[in-house]
Amino acid sequence: MIKTKSIIGALLVSLLFAAAPAAAQDAHAAPEIKKEAWSFAGPFGTYDRNQLQRGFQVFKEVCSSCHSAHLLAFRNLSEPGGPEFTEGQVKALAASYEINDPEAAGGKRPGIAADRWPSPFASEQDARDANGGALPPDMSVLAKARGTTQPFPWWILNYFTAYAEGGPDYIHALLNGYEETPPEGVTIPDGKHYNHYFPGNAIGMAPPLSDGAITYEEAANGTTVPQTLDQYSRDVSAFLMWVAEPHLVERKEAGMRVMVFLVVFAALMFLVKRKLWARVEH
């Protein structure tokens, strides 16, 4: 009995010593990223076409000046389930860009709908030179490459809620997480900026968005959208989710059809079993 009490006491002491540095670490940890309300969240979620069009405007006017999107083709912007621009709009947009083509006269030609989104820099070294040595990440699958972490046991609930919006949640939080003055005791190197949600808090990208930085066109139904940092970041996060997973809605619909089939199939198998074994003594 005495030996058991000694073991329990030793375990409690070790837990206290282990909790002390953990508590100190949490004091400087990044704030928890909030789960935002997305139209495409959940098993029945779909993309909001108007929001994707606004998000594309933010991407085109701000993000694309530094970031590439090598997997995005102009023609994708007219496909069902996405921003759904008209073919004429897409062709006009593509033609406004110059595409490097060794076979064209002068090595360049106007873009066509089949072209990929052009990179803002000719090479990786040019991108680093223009951004203080940092390489802006490609945005093609950024919304799937980034995510959020949750403490145990809350992350287990994600399997039941079909939570897959960690990337957009992170991007939205990052764009809203800048502070001009770092907290007391935090030193940010020259050329870096303090951000609550970026790992290490020192990010090379300056705050790209601010209230009123982009002028949204009035929607066809006459509704207006707030032209604020929160709205810009929300719209571009949704657009980047679509770029990373353009067939999200089709995948959900296919999954729902499979679930319905399995339920019906299970019911039929149960009825067949009852029919076959109805006259058999158990």
C-alpha positions in Angstrom: 0.0 0.0 0.0 2.8 2.4 0.9 4.6 1.5 -2.3 1.5 2.3 -4.3 1.1 5.7 -2.7 4.7 6.5 -3.4 4.3 5.7 -7.1 1.2 7.8 -7.3 2.9 10.7 -5.6 5.9 10.5 -7.9 3.6 10.5 -10.9 1.8 13.6 -9.7 5.1 15.4 -9.1 6.3 14.6 -12.6 3.1 15.8 -14.1 3.4 19.1 -12.3 6.9 19.6 -13.5 5.8 18.7 -17.1 2.9 21.1 -17.0 5.0 24.0 -15.9 7.0 24.4 -19.2 3.9 23.6 -21.2 2.0 26.4 -19.5 4.9 28.8 -20.2 4.9 27.8 -23.8 1.1 28.3 -24.1 1.6 31.9 -22.8 3.4 32.7 -26.0 1.5 30.4 -28.4 -0.6 31.7 -31.3 -4.2 32.3 -30.5 -6.6 29.6 -31.6 -7.8 29.9 -35.2 -11.6 30.4 -35.3 -13.7 28.2 -37.5 -15.4 30.4 -39.9 -18.8 29.9 -41.5 -18.2 28.8 -45.2 -20.9 28.1 -47.8 -18.9 25.0 -48.8 -18.6 23.5 -45.3 -20.3 20.3 -44.3 -21.5 17.4 -46.4 -24.1 19.5 -48.3 -22.0 22.7 -48.7 -21.5 24.3 -52.1 -19.4 27.2 -53.4 -21.0 30.7 -53.6 -20.4 31.9 -57.2 -20.6 35.6 -56.3 -18.1 35.1 -53.5 -15.7 33.2 -55.8 -15.9 36.0 -58.3 -15.0 38.6 -55.6 -12.3 36.3 -54.4 -10.8 36.1 -57.9 -10.8 39.9 -58.0 -8.8 40.0 -54.8 -6.4 37.3 -56.1 -6.0 39.1 -59.5 -5.5 42.6 -58.2 -3.4 41.8 -55.1 -2.2 38.2 -54.6 -1.1 37.5 -58.2 1.5 40.3 -58.1 3.7 38.1 -56.0 2.1 34.6 -56.0 1.8 32.1 -58.8 -1.0 29.6 -59.4 0.5 27.1 -61.9 -2.4 24.6 -61.8 -5.1 27.2 -62.5 -6.0 27.6 -66.2 -8.0 30.6 -67.5 -10.7 28.2 -68.8 -11.2 26.9 -65.3 -12.8 30.2 -64.4 -15.8 29.5 -66.7 -16.4 25.9 -65.5 -19.6 25.0 -63.6 -19.3 25.1 -59.8 -16.6 27.8 -59.9 -16.7 31.6 -60.5 -18.6 30.8 -63.8 -17.4 33.7 -65.8 -18.6 33.7 -69.4 -16.4 32.3 -72.1 -16.1 35.8 -73.6 -14.9 37.2 -70.2 -12.4 34.4 -69.9 -11.0 34.9 -73.4 -10.7 38.7 -72.8 -9.0 38.1 -69.5 -6.5 35.7 -71.0 -5.8 38.0 -73.9 -4.8 40.7 -71.5 -1.8 38.7 -70.4 1.4 38.0 -72.3 2.5 34.3 -72.3 6.1 33.2 -72.8 6.1 31.0 -75.9 9.4 30.1 -77.7 7.5 29.4 -80.9 5.8 32.8 -81.0 7.3 35.8 -82.7 9.4 37.6 -80.1 8.9 34.7 -77.6 5.6 36.1 -76.4 2.0 36.0 -77.4 -1.4 37.0 -76.0 -2.9 34.4 -73.7 -5.7 32.0 -74.6 -8.2 30.3 -72.4 -6.2 27.0 -72.3 -3.1 28.8 -70.8 -2.2 28.4 -67.2 -2.1 31.5 -65.0 1.2 33.3 -65.6 3.8 33.6 -62.9 4.6 37.2 -61.9 8.3 36.4 -62.0 10.5 34.9 -64.7 12.4 32.6 -62.2 12.5 31.6 -58.6 15.6 33.7 -58.1 13.7 36.8 -59.4 10.9 36.1 -57.0 13.3 35.8 -54.0 15.2 39.0 -55.1 11.9 40.9 -55.2 10.8 39.6 -51.8 13.8 40.0 -49.6 15.0 36.4 -50.1 11.6 34.8 -49.3 9.8 32.7 -52.0 6.1 33.5 -52.2 4.3 30.1 -52.3 2.3 28.9 -55.2 -1.4 29.3 -54.5 -2.7 26.4 -56.6 -3.2 24.1 -53.6 -2.4 26.5 -50.7 -5.8 26.0 -49.1 -5.2 22.3 -48.9 -1.5 22.6 -47.9 -2.3 24.8 -44.9 -4.5 23.9 -41.9 -5.3 24.3 -38.3 -4.6 22.2 -35.2 -7.0 21.4 -32.4 -6.3 20.0 -29.0 -7.4 16.5 -28.1 -10.2 15.4 -28.0 -11.9 18.2 -30.1 -10.2 17.1 -33.4 -12.0 13.8 -33.2 -15.3 15.6 -33.8 -14.0 16.7 -37.3 -14.6 13.1 -38.5 -18.3 13.4 -37.7 -18.8 17.0 -38.9 -16.8 16.5 -42.2 -14.6 19.5 -41.2 -12.2 20.2 -44.1 -11.9 24.0 -44.0 -8.7 24.3 -42.0 -6.9 25.9 -45.0 -9.4 28.7 -45.6 -9.7 29.3 -41.8 -5.9 29.6 -41.6 -5.6 31.9 -44.6 -8.4 34.1 -43.3 -6.9 34.3 -39.9 -3.4 35.0 -41.3 -4.6 37.9 -43.4 -6.3 39.4 -40.4 -3.5 38.6 -37.9 -1.0 41.5 -38.6 0.0 43.9 -35.9 2.1 47.0 -36.4 3.6 46.8 -33.0 4.7 43.4 -31.7 3.8 42.4 -28.2 6.2 43.2 -25.4 9.2 40.9 -25.4 8.9 39.9 -29.0 11.6 41.0 -31.5 10.9 40.9 -35.2 13.9 41.0 -37.6 14.3 43.8 -40.1 12.2 43.2 -43.2 9.7 41.0 -41.4 6.3 41.7 -40.0 4.5 40.5 -36.9 1.6 38.1 -37.4 -0.3 36.3 -34.7 -1.0 33.2 -36.7 2.2 32.7 -38.8 4.6 30.1 -37.3 7.2 32.0 -35.4 5.2 35.3 -35.8 7.8 36.8 -38.2 6.4 36.8 -41.8 8.1 38.2 -44.8 4.9 39.3 -46.5 3.7 42.8 -45.7 0.0 43.2 -44.9 -1.5 42.8 -48.4 -5.0 44.0 -47.7 -6.7 46.8 -45.9 -10.2 48.3 -45.7 -11.2 49.9 -49.0 -8.2 48.6 -50.9 -10.4 47.0 -53.5 -13.5 48.3 -55.1 -16.2 45.6 -55.5 -18.7 46.0 -58.3 -22.3 46.0 -57.2 -24.0 42.6 -57.6 -26.6 42.1 -60.3 -29.4 42.0 -57.7 -28.3 45.4 -56.3 -26.8 44.1 -53.1 -23.5 45.5 -51.8 -20.8 43.8 -50.0 -18.6 45.4 -47.2 -15.3 46.4 -48.6 -13.3 45.6 -45.5 -10.2 43.6 -44.7 -12.4 40.8 -43.2 -14.5 40.5 -46.3 -11.6 40.6 -48.7 -9.8 37.9 -46.8 -12.9 35.8 -46.5 -13.6 36.0 -50.3 -10.0 35.2 -51.4 -9.9 32.3 -48.9 -13.0 30.8 -50.5 -11.6 31.3 -54.0 -8.3 29.6 -53.0 -10.3 26.7 -51.6 -12.0 26.4 -55.0 -8.7 26.6 -56.8 -7.3 23.8 -54.6 -10.4 21.6 -54.8 -12.6 22.7 -57.8 -14.6 19.4 -57.8 -15.5 19.5 -54.1 -19.2 19.7 -54.7 -19.1 16.8 -57.2 -17.2 14.7 -54.6 -19.7 15.4 -51.9 -22.6 14.5 -54.3 -20.9 11.2 -55.2 -20.3 10.4 -51.5 -23.9 11.1 -50.7 -25.0 8.8 -53.6 -22.7 6.1 -52.2 -24.1 6.4 -48.7 -27.7 6.2 -50.0 -26.8 3.1 -52.0 -25.2 1.5 -49.0 -28.2 2.1 -46.8 -30.6 0.7 -49.4 -28.3 -2.3 -50.0 -28.1 -3.0 -46.3 -31.9 -2.8 -46.0 -32.3 -5.2 -48.9 -29.8 -7.7 -47.5 -31.7 -7.6 -44.1 -35.0 -8.4 -45.8 -33.4 -11.2 -47.9 -31.9 -12.7 -44.7 -35.3 -12.6 -43.0 -36.9 -14.2 -46.0 -34.4 -17.0 -46.3 -34.3 -17.8 -42.6 -38.0 -17.2 -41.8 -38.9 -21.0 -41.4 -35.6 -22.1 -39.8 -35.8 -22.8 -36.1 -33.2 -20.9 -34.1 
